Amino acid sequence: MGRGFFEDLRSLFIDDYKDAVRDTSRVPTVFIDPDKFNRDHFVSTGSVHPDDVRKIREMLEDQLPGVTRGVTDASLQQAVALSLTRGPFAARGEIAPPAGSTAAPLPVCIVNERGSLLDHKNTFQPIVSAQDLQRIREIPGWTDHWDRMWGVHEGTHCNQPPINTSGMTADQISVAVLASEAQADQAALDWARRNGLNDIAQAFIDHRALGAAFDEEHATAILMDKPGPVTIDHVNAARTFRSEMIDKVAADQGISRDAADTMLRDRPEEFNGHIKRLLGNGAFDGNPNPRVKETIEAFSGAVDRQITGRRIEREQEHERRMNDYGRHGALEAPASGEGRTQVASAEGVAAPVSDGFHVNSYEGSDAIVIPSAYADMDVSTVSGGTPVVALADGDQASMKIGGVSAAAFFASHADNDLAQQRIALDQQSSVGLERDFQRSSPSVAAYTA
């Protein structure tokens, strides 16, 4: 899918995130590893463990001696807190020369690693999009691809001089911050497209468009494909487009703003249905800031592709499985011969389990079904497929597969009734694993993207 075999093979042996930061940054870089700090203490007390100040100083000095010269413990304590709460980031700074030296300060970039809680595309991208993982479309590409994209993003930040806020208004600072994020996102997007990862590129834009409704500092979706200066109109659009959508939907539906806000958060497809109709009716054309409508259009398109697209994919997959079960879920009766078994054609009936997952129950037609000799067998007892042969006295031998007789093992796969039991058991197991994965994933609210 994209980069090429040897580039993808190389990713198995390197840290793509750190490697991309180093390749992109034009200044020396040092990394902070949040997994080295006492997260439990920080979560339970809200304060950095005293030992972590020493750890971060040693961590940075080991990579670049002198990098913490003149840096106070209070500043390092703040850096640890940011490392544990902010996810990946890059901060440009300088190493002060030794006392009495006339040398110029050395520029350096301090970069936070993703850490074990955010080291997979399925844990980090939901935070960027401000959506739960099960709501958005399956995230394309390898985690290594996303690691490298985000490494390019942070490495680009390393090349940006620190914003000198002296004499700047709050609006001017906001424009400068959004411009720096847009530049970093454009670099990451360009890398993906140069390497043929167009599906990742589109997902990246969409995740930013969705997340903009909850994070105005990273509302870069309408800027990535439109190089040019970032203006106060972009900043104001990021600040106000969510309220604009909520106000219009509330007025159109005759509901309160709180109800419209709840719809946006909990039922984004329903909310987007109203937004698309309102866009078509010109409801957003009168805003004096044209960037507001552009941002709303980007958000609406992202809901279509990522959220509605996910639902449609699930429905199509469910229909495909149902069709497969209809064709292959029953044994065909032999054309002739004694002991012929007439098997009813099966038609799947969806039984909801949770969050879009289903197990299939079956209802046969009026055809007569001759019960299997193993119909009362509990197929949950059949595990594994390794045959075990036991030799008895003389030339007698017996064989078991998965702890049951060979006949019972094959019956559990070939017999129509038992095959249906096995399918249901497999699907129930899959649902359980999916639930466990969802429970183990950090919630969107746990981090700031």
Summary of the structure (lengths in Angstrom):
residues: 449
radius of gyration: 29.1
end to end distance: 27.1
largest distance: 103.8
contacts: 1318
relative contact order: 0.08
helix: 55%
strand: 10%
